[in-house]
Amino acid sequence: MSVSRKLGILIFFGMPAIIGGGIIYSIFGGNYVPVFTYEIILLLIAGGYISR
């Protein structure tokens, strides 16, 4: 897999991390634990795609 494709995948997972993190933060009433959990799950999924 080329470097440009790997960077594209990271950008593709970066948008849900930013927008989804804000949504999760507001749903759970200002608690950061669910946000960190969401971010870790996205990081693991993105790492799985990049490691191929």
Helices and strands as residue ranges (DSSP letters): H 3-27, H 32-50
